Amino acid sequence: MAAADEGNVIHISSKEEFDKQVAAAADKLVVVDFYATWCGPCKRIKPKYIEYSKEHTHVVFLSVDVDEATDVSDAFSISAMPTFLFLRGGKKVDEFLGGNAEKLLEKIIANA
């Protein structure tokens, strides 16, 4: 389970773990934060992402370090960070690139 300071965000370290979490979510919205530890905008939006995970408990929030879980980032051809993917039933329903927390929240609400 997620650490207390990570809210309800589940850190993913492999494609196998990612697939398991997405399958377990079934028809719930899954938001995936593809980030890098060296990425400034990623660091700035992380507290908001954690906050949103606490507020929107009906949504599954995952985080993927692109340098750690290259198999996951490669599967989605992630080339810019942060990239947020929105999945439902294992299928991509939306995508958002960048560190705009307000736009991220709008996308979460619109797709939930």
C-alpha positions as CSV (number, residue, x, y, z in Angstrom):
1,M,0.0,0.0,0.0
2,A,1.0,3.6,-0.4
3,A,3.1,5.3,2.3
4,A,1.3,7.9,4.5
5,D,3.1,10.9,2.9
6,E,2.2,9.6,-0.6
7,G,-1.6,9.8,0.1
8,N,-3.4,7.1,-1.9
9,V,-0.8,7.1,-4.7
10,I,0.5,3.6,-5.5
11,H,4.2,3.6,-6.8
12,I,4.7,1.2,-9.7
13,S,8.1,-0.4,-10.3
14,S,7.3,-2.9,-13.1
15,K,5.0,-3.6,-16.0
16,E,3.7,-6.7,-14.1
17,E,2.7,-4.6,-11.1
18,F,1.2,-1.9,-13.4
19,D,-1.0,-4.5,-15.2
20,K,-2.1,-6.0,-11.9
21,Q,-3.2,-2.6,-10.5
22,V,-5.0,-1.6,-13.8
23,A,-6.8,-5.0,-13.8
24,A,-7.8,-4.7,-10.2
25,A,-9.2,-1.2,-10.9
26,A,-11.7,-2.7,-13.3
27,D,-14.0,0.2,-14.5
28,K,-12.6,2.8,-12.1
29,L,-10.7,5.7,-13.5
30,V,-6.9,5.1,-13.2
31,V,-4.7,8.1,-13.4
32,V,-1.0,7.4,-14.0
33,D,1.7,10.0,-13.3
34,F,4.8,9.3,-15.4
35,Y,7.6,11.3,-13.8
36,A,11.3,11.5,-13.3
37,T,13.1,12.3,-10.1
38,W,15.2,15.0,-11.9
39,C,12.2,16.7,-13.4
40,G,11.3,20.1,-11.9
41,P,7.7,20.3,-13.0
42,C,7.2,16.7,-11.7
43,K,8.4,17.7,-8.3
44,R,6.2,20.8,-8.3
45,I,3.0,19.0,-9.1
46,K,3.6,15.9,-6.9
47,P,2.0,17.5,-3.7
48,K,-1.1,18.3,-5.7
49,Y,-1.2,14.8,-7.2
50,I,-1.0,13.4,-3.6
51,E,-3.7,15.8,-2.5
52,Y,-6.0,14.8,-5.3
53,S,-5.5,11.1,-4.5
54,K,-6.8,11.8,-1.0
55,E,-9.8,13.8,-2.3
56,H,-10.9,11.5,-5.1
57,T,-10.9,8.1,-3.4
58,H,-13.0,6.6,-6.2
59,V,-10.1,7.0,-8.6
60,V,-6.9,4.9,-8.6
61,F,-3.7,7.0,-8.6
62,L,-0.5,5.4,-9.8
63,S,3.0,6.9,-10.2
64,V,5.7,5.5,-12.5
65,D,9.3,6.7,-12.4
66,V,10.3,6.5,-16.0
67,D,13.9,5.8,-15.2
68,E,13.0,2.9,-12.8
69,A,10.1,1.3,-14.7
70,T,11.2,1.7,-18.3
71,D,9.1,-1.2,-19.4
72,V,5.9,0.7,-18.4
73,S,7.0,4.1,-19.9
74,D,8.1,2.3,-23.1
75,A,4.7,0.6,-23.4
76,F,3.0,4.0,-23.6
77,S,5.8,5.7,-25.5
78,I,6.3,8.3,-22.8
79,S,8.8,11.0,-24.0
80,A,8.0,14.0,-21.8
81,M,7.5,14.4,-18.1
82,P,5.2,14.8,-16.4
83,T,2.7,12.9,-18.5
84,F,-0.6,11.9,-17.0
85,L,-2.5,9.0,-18.6
86,F,-6.2,8.4,-17.8
87,L,-7.3,4.7,-18.2
88,R,-10.6,3.0,-17.7
89,G,-11.0,-0.8,-18.2
90,G,-7.3,-0.9,-19.2
91,K,-7.9,1.5,-22.2
92,K,-6.6,5.1,-22.5
93,V,-9.4,7.6,-22.3
94,D,-7.3,10.8,-22.0
95,E,-3.8,12.2,-21.6
96,F,-2.3,15.3,-20.3
97,L,1.3,16.6,-20.5
98,G,2.8,19.2,-18.2
99,G,2.7,20.5,-14.6
100,N,-0.6,22.5,-14.6
101,A,-2.3,21.2,-11.4
102,E,-5.6,23.0,-12.3
103,K,-5.8,21.3,-15.7
104,L,-4.9,17.9,-14.1
105,L,-7.8,18.3,-11.6
106,E,-10.2,19.3,-14.5
107,K,-9.2,16.1,-16.3
108,I,-9.7,14.0,-13.2
109,I,-13.1,15.4,-12.6
110,A,-14.1,15.2,-16.3
111,N,-13.1,11.5,-16.6
112,A,-14.1,10.2,-13.1
